[in-house]
Amino acid sequence: MTEAGTFHVVVCESGVELNDYIDDIASFVRLFDPLEKNNLTLLKDQRTAAVFIECHIPASKITNLGTTDVPLDADASAEYRANRDVVADHAAFEQMRNDALEGRRFSNIVAEFVEGEQLPLKIIGGQHRFEAIKEAHDEGIEIEHGVKVYLQLDNEQRLDVQIISNTNISVSKELLDRMYETLAGAELREWCQKCGLLERKQDFADKPGRGNPITVKEARSFICNYYLGKAIPSNEFPVRDTTPQLVESGKRDPKIWKDTKQTNPDLWNDKKLQAAGKSFAELRTAQMKSFLDQKTGKYIGPADFRHKAKNLALLAGWAFVAGCLSDNPTRLKRHYSLPEKGKSKDPLRADLLANGRHSTDPANYRGLGYRSDPKERGRFAELFWLQAENGAGITKGGIELAIQEYEAKQANLRAKAMREKLK
């Protein structure tokens, strides 16, 4: 039998210089003793030039020398992870666990080998299979599993592998956004942490959810709408289209986000933007606290009421108005003082929002604050604009007027567009 440290590369794809990878392969074979060590094939992904081998590794080697705790950028953002969270209570994962205990030989595990690390096998794709294999190995099941092992990935190649691997398990757009933003740098995450929209060292959510941290889409949409609002003179708000926008999710560099960064190169140091972020974080906290029973320490009332500030339309409308009022300190102060309006009721008055509707709304419309379409976003912009006039907080009359103002403004804009066509 061949010693574990010996190997033979039978095929080395054209364009790959074997000498560049020979030391990594030798180390990998010595540590993992793959079944194919005498018949290895060194291949290259033609799109990204990423180099890899495919082999079968014993479960003991995978679990003792592997980890799913993998950063996308080990140098710039080593503490933040690109992998999605393991969903331990999913029926498919339960089946996977049972299969592993019965000796299932898994394949399609994707990893990167990083020589010199204590846990050199970085599991990029297949974290659920990894966990199932680990649990089965703890029960004495030792069997080889198929692993695609990449060598010497750069950040661009690693991102590509992360995306392709996670796409196989229906990755959420939120996770894709987080991966893209991690590779782009730490600025957005650090900005959110500084403002209080994320806790210290907390990362963006990898899937939507009322109780989850803020997502990349929410953070980007907040910043973009602040600057969209800032571009509109406050005296023109009544006659301009003030419908907030949402940043598209699941794309590397969405146009509105790219344009915002290019137009505002100093946005990370914009003190007024930071103040807006902090004020919105305070509003979210005040909304949550207003539903907390101080005696029992438990939340009361409908969950969607206390999480109302997570609504994308509300977030976008609030940020848009904050930007538009950035040079109007009196009205901006009223806008930012909204968290103080929840002394007896929640500051966003979720109960009143739920009753806000227009005669043209469909029968299944649940009230203001449950959707994120342009109409919903435009109505929230009008509502926060009106609230900033007197600082009286969210009221039933204010909600009704905001909805009417939005509908009237849209009708006027449509009429204006028609008149332009007739000229």
C-alpha positions as CSV (number, residue, x, y, z in Angstrom):
1,M,0.0,0.0,0.0
2,T,1.3,3.5,-0.9
3,E,2.3,5.7,2.0
4,A,0.0,8.5,2.9
5,G,2.6,11.1,2.0
6,T,3.1,9.9,-1.6
7,F,0.9,10.8,-4.5
8,H,0.8,11.0,-8.3
9,V,-0.9,13.6,-10.4
10,V,-2.0,11.7,-13.5
11,V,-3.6,14.7,-15.3
12,C,-2.6,18.3,-15.1
13,E,-4.9,20.4,-17.2
14,S,-3.3,22.6,-19.9
15,G,-2.6,26.1,-18.6
16,V,-1.9,24.9,-15.0
17,E,1.7,24.9,-13.8
18,L,2.0,21.8,-11.6
19,N,5.0,23.2,-9.8
20,D,2.9,26.1,-8.5
21,Y,0.7,23.7,-6.6
22,I,2.9,20.7,-5.8
23,D,3.7,21.7,-2.2
24,D,0.0,22.3,-1.4
25,I,-1.0,18.9,-3.0
26,A,1.8,17.1,-1.0
27,S,0.6,18.7,2.2
28,F,-3.0,17.9,1.4
29,V,-2.3,14.2,0.7
30,R,-0.2,13.9,3.8
31,L,-3.0,15.3,6.0
32,F,-6.1,13.8,4.3
33,D,-5.0,10.6,2.7
34,P,-7.5,10.7,-0.2
35,L,-8.5,7.5,-2.0
36,E,-7.4,9.0,-5.3
37,K,-3.9,10.0,-4.1
38,N,-2.2,7.8,-6.8
39,N,-4.6,9.0,-9.5
40,L,-5.1,12.7,-8.9
41,T,-6.3,15.1,-11.6
42,L,-5.5,18.8,-11.3
43,L,-8.2,20.9,-13.1
44,K,-9.0,24.5,-13.7
45,D,-12.3,26.4,-13.8
46,Q,-12.1,28.0,-17.2
47,R,-14.2,31.0,-16.2
48,T,-12.3,32.0,-13.0
49,A,-9.0,30.1,-13.4
50,A,-9.5,28.6,-10.0
51,V,-7.6,25.3,-9.6
52,F,-9.0,22.2,-7.8
53,I,-8.9,18.5,-7.4
54,E,-11.8,16.1,-6.7
55,C,-11.3,13.2,-4.3
56,H,-12.8,11.2,-1.5
57,I,-11.7,11.8,2.1
58,P,-12.4,9.8,5.3
59,A,-15.0,11.3,7.6
60,S,-12.5,11.5,10.4
61,K,-10.2,13.6,8.3
62,I,-13.0,15.9,7.2
63,T,-14.4,16.5,10.6
64,N,-11.1,16.7,12.6
65,L,-9.4,19.0,10.1
66,G,-12.3,20.8,8.5
67,T,-14.4,23.8,9.5
68,T,-17.5,25.7,8.3
69,D,-16.3,28.8,10.1
70,V,-14.9,30.3,7.0
71,P,-14.4,34.0,6.2
72,L,-14.8,35.3,2.7
73,D,-12.0,37.8,3.1
74,A,-9.5,36.4,5.8
75,D,-7.4,39.6,5.7
76,A,-9.9,42.5,5.7
77,S,-12.9,40.9,7.4
78,A,-11.7,37.8,9.1
79,E,-14.4,37.9,11.8
80,Y,-17.3,37.8,9.3
81,R,-18.6,34.7,7.6
82,A,-20.0,34.2,4.1
83,N,-21.7,30.8,4.8
84,R,-25.4,30.8,5.6
85,D,-26.5,29.5,9.0
86,V,-27.2,25.8,9.4
87,V,-31.0,25.2,9.6
88,A,-30.9,22.5,12.2
89,D,-34.7,22.0,12.4
90,H,-35.3,21.6,8.6
91,A,-36.9,18.3,7.5
92,A,-34.3,17.9,4.8
93,F,-31.4,18.2,7.3
94,E,-33.1,15.7,9.6
95,Q,-33.2,13.2,6.7
96,M,-29.5,14.0,5.9
97,R,-28.6,13.2,9.5
98,N,-30.4,9.9,9.3
99,D,-28.8,9.0,6.0
100,A,-25.3,9.8,7.4
101,L,-25.9,7.4,10.4
102,E,-26.9,4.7,7.9
103,G,-23.6,5.1,6.0
104,R,-24.6,7.5,3.2
105,R,-21.6,8.5,1.2
106,F,-22.1,12.2,0.4
107,S,-20.5,14.1,-2.4
108,N,-20.5,17.7,-3.7
109,I,-18.8,19.0,-0.7
110,V,-16.8,22.1,-1.7
111,A,-13.8,23.2,0.2
112,E,-10.6,25.2,0.0
113,F,-7.3,23.8,1.4
114,V,-5.3,26.4,3.2
115,E,-1.9,25.0,4.1
116,G,-0.5,25.8,7.6
117,E,-3.9,26.3,9.2
118,Q,-5.0,24.3,12.3
119,L,-8.2,23.4,10.4
120,P,-6.9,23.6,6.8
121,L,-10.1,22.3,5.1
122,K,-12.4,25.3,4.8
123,I,-15.9,24.1,3.9
124,I,-17.4,26.5,1.4
125,G,-20.3,24.5,0.2
126,G,-22.1,21.7,1.9
127,Q,-22.1,22.8,5.5
128,H,-25.2,20.8,6.3
129,R,-23.6,17.7,4.9
130,F,-20.5,18.5,7.0
131,E,-22.6,18.7,10.1
132,A,-24.4,15.4,9.3
133,I,-21.0,13.7,8.6
134,K,-19.6,15.0,11.9
135,E,-22.6,13.8,14.0
136,A,-22.4,10.4,12.3
137,H,-18.7,10.1,12.9
138,D,-19.2,10.8,16.5
139,E,-21.4,7.7,16.5
140,G,-18.6,5.7,14.9
141,I,-19.5,5.9,11.2
142,E,-16.3,6.2,9.3
143,I,-16.7,6.4,5.5
144,E,-15.2,8.4,2.7
145,H,-17.0,11.4,1.1
146,G,-16.6,13.3,-2.1
147,V,-14.9,16.7,-1.8
148,K,-14.0,19.2,-4.4
149,V,-10.8,20.9,-3.0
150,Y,-9.7,24.3,-4.3
151,L,-6.1,25.5,-4.0
152,Q,-4.8,29.0,-3.6
153,L,-8.0,30.9,-4.2
154,D,-8.0,34.7,-4.4
155,N,-10.9,36.7,-3.1
156,E,-12.7,36.9,-6.4
157,Q,-12.4,33.2,-7.0
158,R,-13.5,32.5,-3.4
159,L,-16.6,34.7,-3.8
160,D,-17.4,32.9,-7.0
161,V,-17.1,29.5,-5.3
162,Q,-19.2,30.7,-2.4
163,I,-22.0,31.9,-4.7
164,I,-22.0,28.7,-6.9
165,S,-21.9,26.4,-3.9
166,N,-24.6,28.2,-2.0
167,T,-26.8,28.5,-5.0
168,N,-27.0,24.7,-5.0
169,I,-28.9,25.0,-1.7
170,S,-31.2,27.9,-2.8
171,V,-29.2,30.7,-1.3
172,S,-31.2,33.8,-0.3
173,K,-30.6,37.1,-2.0
174,E,-29.8,38.5,1.4
175,L,-26.8,36.1,1.8
176,L,-25.6,37.0,-1.7
177,D,-25.8,40.7,-0.8
178,R,-23.8,40.0,2.4
179,M,-21.1,38.1,0.5
180,Y,-20.8,40.8,-2.1
181,E,-20.6,43.5,0.5
182,T,-18.0,41.6,2.6
183,L,-15.8,41.4,-0.5
184,A,-16.3,45.1,-1.3
185,G,-15.1,46.1,2.2
186,A,-16.2,46.7,5.7
187,E,-17.5,50.2,5.3
188,L,-21.2,49.5,5.2
189,R,-21.1,47.1,8.1
190,E,-19.0,49.4,10.2
191,W,-21.3,52.3,9.4
192,C,-24.3,50.3,10.6
193,Q,-22.5,49.3,13.7
194,K,-21.5,52.9,14.4
195,C,-25.1,54.1,14.0
196,G,-26.6,51.3,16.1
197,L,-28.4,49.6,13.2
198,L,-26.1,46.6,13.9
199,E,-24.7,45.7,17.3
200,R,-20.9,45.8,17.8
201,K,-19.3,43.0,15.7
202,Q,-22.7,41.9,14.4
203,D,-23.0,40.9,10.8
204,F,-25.9,41.5,8.4
205,A,-28.7,39.0,8.3
206,D,-28.4,36.2,5.7
207,K,-32.1,35.8,5.3
208,P,-35.2,38.1,5.8
209,G,-37.1,38.1,9.1
210,R,-38.7,40.5,11.5
211,G,-36.4,39.5,14.4
212,N,-33.2,39.3,12.3
213,P,-30.6,42.0,12.1
214,I,-30.7,44.5,9.4
215,T,-30.0,43.2,5.9
216,V,-27.6,44.7,3.3
217,K,-30.6,45.6,1.2
218,E,-32.1,47.6,4.1
219,A,-28.9,49.3,4.9
220,R,-28.2,50.2,1.3
221,S,-31.8,51.4,0.7
222,F,-31.6,53.6,3.8
223,I,-28.4,55.4,2.5
224,C,-29.6,55.7,-1.1
225,N,-33.0,57.2,-0.1
226,Y,-31.3,59.6,2.2
227,Y,-29.3,61.0,-0.7
228,L,-32.3,60.8,-3.1
229,G,-34.3,62.9,-0.6
230,K,-31.4,65.3,-0.1
231,A,-31.3,66.0,-3.9
232,I,-34.8,67.4,-3.7
233,P,-35.2,71.0,-2.4
234,S,-37.6,71.0,0.5
235,N,-39.8,73.6,-1.1
236,E,-40.3,71.3,-4.1
237,F,-41.4,68.3,-2.1
238,P,-45.1,68.9,-2.7
239,V,-44.7,68.9,-6.5
240,R,-41.9,66.4,-7.2
241,D,-42.2,62.7,-7.4
242,T,-41.0,61.7,-3.9
243,T,-41.4,57.9,-4.2
244,P,-38.5,56.3,-2.4
245,Q,-36.5,53.5,-4.1
246,L,-35.3,50.1,-3.0
247,V,-31.9,48.8,-3.9
248,E,-32.1,45.6,-5.9
249,S,-31.0,42.5,-4.0
250,G,-28.9,39.6,-5.2
251,K,-26.6,41.6,-7.6
252,R,-23.0,42.4,-7.2
253,D,-23.2,46.1,-7.6
254,P,-26.8,47.4,-8.1
255,K,-27.1,50.5,-10.1
256,I,-28.7,52.8,-7.6
257,W,-26.2,51.7,-4.9
258,K,-23.2,52.2,-7.3
259,D,-24.5,55.6,-8.4
260,T,-25.0,56.7,-4.8
261,K,-21.4,55.8,-3.8
262,Q,-20.0,57.5,-6.9
263,T,-22.0,60.6,-6.4
264,N,-21.2,60.8,-2.7
265,P,-17.6,59.5,-2.3
266,D,-17.4,60.8,1.3
267,L,-20.7,59.2,2.5
268,W,-19.0,57.1,5.2
269,N,-17.8,60.4,6.8
270,D,-21.0,62.3,6.3
271,K,-22.0,63.4,9.8
272,K,-25.6,64.2,8.8
273,L,-26.0,60.8,7.3
274,Q,-24.6,59.2,10.5
275,A,-27.1,61.3,12.6
276,A,-29.9,60.0,10.4
277,G,-28.8,56.4,10.9
278,K,-28.5,56.8,14.7
279,S,-32.0,58.5,14.8
280,F,-33.6,55.6,12.9
281,A,-31.8,53.1,15.1
282,E,-33.3,54.9,18.1
283,L,-36.8,54.8,16.5
284,R,-36.5,51.0,16.0
285,T,-35.4,50.5,19.6
286,A,-38.2,52.8,20.9
287,Q,-40.7,50.8,18.8
288,M,-39.6,47.5,20.3
289,K,-39.5,48.8,23.9
290,S,-43.0,50.1,23.7
291,F,-44.2,46.5,23.5
292,L,-42.0,45.2,26.3
293,D,-43.8,44.4,29.5
294,Q,-41.5,45.8,32.2
295,K,-42.8,43.4,34.9
296,T,-42.5,40.1,33.0
297,G,-39.7,41.1,30.5
298,K,-41.8,39.6,27.7
299,Y,-43.1,41.3,24.6
300,I,-46.8,41.9,24.3
301,G,-49.1,42.6,21.4
302,P,-48.8,41.5,17.7
303,A,-45.2,40.8,16.6
304,D,-45.5,42.8,13.4
305,F,-46.4,45.9,15.5
306,R,-43.2,45.9,17.5
307,H,-41.2,45.1,14.4
308,K,-42.9,47.8,12.3
309,A,-39.6,49.7,11.7
310,K,-38.4,46.7,9.8
311,N,-40.9,47.4,7.0
312,L,-38.8,48.4,3.9
313,A,-41.3,51.0,2.8
314,L,-41.3,52.7,6.1
315,L,-37.5,52.6,6.3
316,A,-37.1,54.0,2.8
317,G,-39.7,56.8,3.4
318,W,-38.2,57.8,6.7
319,A,-34.7,58.0,5.2
320,F,-35.9,59.9,2.2
321,V,-37.5,62.6,4.4
322,A,-34.4,62.8,6.6
323,G,-32.4,63.6,3.5
324,C,-34.8,66.1,2.2
325,L,-34.9,67.9,5.6
326,S,-31.1,67.7,6.1
327,D,-30.7,71.5,5.7
328,N,-33.9,72.3,7.7
329,P,-32.8,71.9,11.3
330,T,-36.2,72.8,12.8
331,R,-38.2,70.3,10.9
332,L,-35.5,67.7,10.9
333,K,-35.5,67.9,14.8
334,R,-39.2,67.1,14.7
335,H,-38.6,64.2,12.3
336,Y,-35.9,62.8,14.6
337,S,-38.0,63.3,17.8
338,L,-40.5,60.7,16.7
339,P,-39.1,58.1,19.1
340,E,-40.2,60.3,21.9
341,K,-43.8,60.1,20.9
342,G,-44.3,56.6,22.3
343,K,-44.9,57.5,25.9
344,S,-48.3,55.9,26.0
345,K,-48.4,54.2,22.6
346,D,-45.7,53.0,20.2
347,P,-44.1,55.9,18.3
348,L,-45.1,54.5,14.9
349,R,-48.7,53.9,16.0
350,A,-48.8,50.5,14.3
351,D,-52.4,50.1,15.2
352,L,-53.4,53.3,13.3
353,L,-51.2,52.4,10.3
354,A,-53.1,49.1,10.0
355,N,-56.3,51.1,9.4
356,G,-54.8,53.4,6.8
357,R,-56.1,52.8,3.4
358,H,-57.5,54.5,0.2
359,S,-60.7,53.8,-1.6
360,T,-58.7,52.4,-4.5
361,D,-56.8,49.9,-2.4
362,P,-57.7,46.2,-3.1
363,A,-59.8,44.2,-0.7
364,N,-56.8,42.3,0.6
365,Y,-54.9,45.5,1.5
366,R,-54.0,45.1,5.2
367,G,-53.2,48.7,5.9
368,L,-50.1,50.9,5.8
369,G,-46.9,49.2,6.7
370,Y,-47.3,45.6,5.4
371,R,-46.0,46.1,1.8
372,S,-43.0,47.6,0.2
373,D,-44.2,48.5,-3.3
374,P,-43.8,52.1,-4.7
375,K,-47.3,53.2,-3.5
376,E,-46.5,52.1,0.1
377,R,-43.1,53.8,0.0
378,G,-44.6,57.0,-1.4
379,R,-47.3,57.1,1.2
380,F,-44.8,56.8,4.0
381,A,-42.7,59.6,2.6
382,E,-45.8,61.8,2.7
383,L,-46.6,60.7,6.2
384,F,-43.2,61.5,7.6
385,W,-43.1,64.8,5.7
386,L,-46.4,65.8,7.3
387,Q,-45.3,64.6,10.8
388,A,-42.2,66.9,10.5
389,E,-44.5,69.9,10.0
390,N,-45.7,70.0,13.6
391,G,-43.9,67.1,15.3
392,A,-47.2,65.8,16.8
393,G,-46.4,62.2,16.0
394,I,-48.3,59.7,13.9
395,T,-52.0,60.3,14.1
396,K,-55.1,58.9,12.4
397,G,-55.7,62.2,10.6
398,G,-52.1,62.5,9.5
399,I,-52.2,59.0,8.0
400,E,-55.4,59.7,6.1
401,L,-54.0,63.0,4.8
402,A,-50.7,61.5,3.8
403,I,-52.5,58.8,1.7
404,Q,-54.6,61.5,0.0
405,E,-51.6,63.7,-0.6
406,Y,-49.8,60.8,-2.3
407,E,-52.7,59.9,-4.5
408,A,-53.2,63.5,-5.5
409,K,-49.6,64.1,-6.2
410,Q,-49.4,61.0,-8.4
411,A,-52.5,62.1,-10.3
412,N,-51.0,65.5,-10.9
413,L,-47.7,64.0,-12.1
414,R,-49.6,61.7,-14.5
415,A,-51.6,64.7,-15.8
416,K,-48.4,66.7,-16.2
417,A,-46.8,63.9,-18.2
418,M,-49.8,63.7,-20.5
419,R,-49.7,67.4,-21.1
420,E,-46.0,67.1,-22.1
421,K,-46.9,64.5,-24.6
422,L,-49.5,66.8,-26.2
423,K,-47.1,69.6,-26.9
